[in-house]
Amino acid sequence: MSNLFTLRESELYAWQVSKLGEVEKMDDVLAGLLWAIARLADDFPIVPGTERLRVAESTRFLRDDGTPLRVRIWFVVASEHDVELLSIEAEPN
């Protein structure tokens, strides 16, 4: 059974979030991904070839200009109660 994890942002993650810009629906997408990570972090599979790295990926949504976009958050389960958010990207998909 999953725990409720505390999410801790790395400096890189915080900087990347600040660079995402204003995209309608971005807040909702981020809120959904962060909710899933906080509740189900240990349910996300470990990225092949790594020991602890995991990735959460949004469904595709449309940017204000109609460009399809997908958000990915890379993180590690640092302890029984903590998750470290390492990196985030939003890229056309």
N, C-alpha and C positions, 0 to 999 in steps of 0.2 A: 504494500500500500504506500502511496506517495505521501510525502510530508508537505507542509507549507514552507516553502523556501524563502529566505530573505535574498533579494536581488541586490548585488553590489556591482556598480558600474566601474569598469577600468577607465583610465584617462582616455585611451584610444576610443573606446565605445562612446563616452560622453562627447568627445570632439566630433566623431562621425555623426552622431545624432544631431549635433548643432549644425552640421553641413547638409542635412537632408533637404532643407528648404521647406517651404509651405506647399504641401500637396493635399488637396481635399481628400479626405478619408484616411490620411496618414496616421492621425491620432487614433482613429478606431482600429486600424491595422496593428499599430504598435501596442495598443492596449490589449488586444486579443492575444498577440504573441506573448507579451509579458505575463498575462494572466495564465496562459498555458504553461509557461516556463516555471512560474512561481508555484504552481500546483502539481505539475507533472514532469519536472525536470529530469528525474531519473527514468522516465518512460521513453524519452527521446533516445534513439540508438546512438551509439558511439560511432563517430566518423571512422570508416575503415583506414587503417594505417596509423591511427593515433591511439593513445591510451585513455584519454578522458574527454576529448573534444566532442561536442555535440552541436547540432545546428537545428534551429527552428525556422521554418519557412512559411511565409504567408501564401495564401492563394493569390492568384493574379487579380489585380484591380487596375482601373484606368486612372492615369494622371489627368489633370485638368485639361491638357491639350489632346487627350485621347490616346496617348501612348500607354501600352500595357506595362505594368510595373509589378515586381515581386520583391519582398523584403526578406532578408535572411539575417538571423542573429546567431553568432557563434558564442558558445558559453561552455563552462565546465562546472560540474557539481564539485564545489570546493570542500564541503563537509556535509554532515547529515542535515544541516539547516541552512547552508549558504550556497548560493550560485554566483559565480563571477561572470558577468556579461563582458565578453572580450572584444567583440567587433560586430558591426552592423553594416549592411549594404542594401541599397535599393537600386535595382538595375532593371532595365527594360527586359521584358520577357515575352 
